[in-house]
């Protein structure tokens, strides 16, 4: 028998009404007990980097190999260092551990960066790099400017400022400033607005023997990438390169010099992935060599292999990240064995 709506109870049904009221109360109490543990759970917001028409489309995220280490993780690094390296390196690591624990991120970053060039086991060096990648999430990839940071600062927008011009003054792409400040459009700056700026440029070093590339802001290590390189007969040339002015392109039309086939961005077998960053040689070994670039790929299995015609391949999502960090005419690449 259904319960009548409020204000329209049927005469002579008091006991039935009381019965249903009690039953409803029991059901409500049961629901509260069951669902209460989940009441305080918040959904994690899925935030994506800001994209513009000047940035390659964001690809599905790659697994992050550089997740921040916890304090306990770093404790194990310090403990391991005692048997793998010099007392000096071990002492600096211990100081960095204390700085991290007490929130002195920049001091820890600078200490760890200084010891990367010191003699130590390669396994320990890789652990320190991963720790530094985690720290970069605090001091670089966000809006906060850490106390005492010489690589990041704030800038007050002046009337007539254009973001691309502001970024050029700091030798970084404007897309990177958009990302770290959550700026939705290059034209959305307002006079008096305070934004975080980064003192560039970014640079990179490729190690052919390990198929890896290290990324730096000025001379401070940030993170490493797994890459693909040139195949036999088309080896990625050793030497010094620079991001070519006008060489950052989103899915450009490309003709394979071996087959003569021309590929367009919407072709299902388009080989260049999410973007292209042309490089120009700037030392005696590389000057005059044409056609070398960073680009994405349509075959992720080629990462970690020799399969290109000399170019440096990255996962598409990581190419997008690099596209937003390398500044044309400023950012350099050193290719080493």
Residue, then its C-alpha position, 0 to 999 in steps of 0.5 A: x500500500x503506498x504512502x499518501x503524499x504530505x497533507x493528504x493522509x487517508x482517514x483511519x490509517x494511523x497505524x499503517x502510516x506509523x509503520x511506514x514512517x519507522x521503516x523509512x527511518x530504518x532504511x535512511x539510517x542504514x544508507x547513512x552507515x553504508x555510505x558515510x565512509x565515502x562521503x569525504x572522498x574527493x574526485x581527482x580533477x583531471x587537468x590537462x595542459x593548455x593547448x593552443x593552435x601553436x602547440x601540437x595536440x596533446x597525446x594520451x599521457x605517457x607513463x611518468x618515469x620520473x615520479x617524485x621520490x618520497x622522503x623515505x626513498x631519499x633516505x635509502x639513496x643516502x644510505x646506499x651512497x655510503x658504500x658507493x661513493x666518496x665521503x664528500x658526495x655522501x655528506x652532500x646527499x645527507x645535507x640535501x636530504x635535510x633540506x628536502x625534509x625542511x622544505x628548502x627545495x632550491x637548496x636541495x636541487x642545487x646541491x644535487x645538481x652540483x654532485x651529478x658531475x662528481x665520480x660515483x656509481x652510475x646506479x647512484x647517479x640515476x637515483x639522484x636524477x630521479x630525485x631531481x625530477x621529482x623536485x622539479x615538480x615543486x620548483x618548475x612545473x607549477x605556479x609557485x616561485x620557491x624562495x631563493x630560486x635564481x631560475x624562476x621569478x615573478x613578472x608584473x604584466x605591463x599595459x600592452x604586453x604580449x605573452x610571446x614578447x614577455x617569454x622571448x625576453x626570458x628565452x623560453x617559449x610562451x607556451x611554457x609560460x601558459x602551461x605553468x601559469x594556467x593561462x588559457x590564451x596568449x591574448x588573455x594577459x591583463x595589465x597588473x597581473x603577476x605571472x611566474x616566469x622562467x629564466x631560460x633557455x632549456x638545453x638537452x644532451x643526447x647519449x647515443x649509447x643509452x638511447x637517452x636524452x637529459x633535459x636542463x634549464x640552463x645547467x640544472x638537470x630536470x628529467x630524462x627521456x627515452x629516444x630513438x636514433x638514426x639507423x646504420x648509415x644514417x647515424x644521428x651526428x655527434x656534435x652541437x646543435x641549436x633549435x632552428x628559428x622557424x623550425x618548430x612545426x605541427x605535423x608538417x608535410x614531409x617527403x621521404x627522401x628514400x622512397x619519394x613518398x609525400x606524407x600529409x598530417x591526416x595520412x593514417x601512416x603519417x610518420x612524424x607523430x605530433x610535431x617537428x623541431x628542426x635543428x641546425x648544426x653550430x660546430x665543426x662536426x654538424x655545421x651544414x648538415x640538413x634534415x636533423x630534427x626532433x619529432x614524434x612517431x607513429x611507431x612507439x616500438x622504435x623508441x630505444x632503437x636505431x630506426x630513423x634517418x638521423x632524427x631523434x624520435x620521442x613518444x608523441x606526448x613527450x615531443x609535445x612537452x619538449x615543443x613547449x620548452x625549447x626556444x628557437x635560436x636559443x636552446x641547444x642540443x649536444x649529441x654525445x656517445 
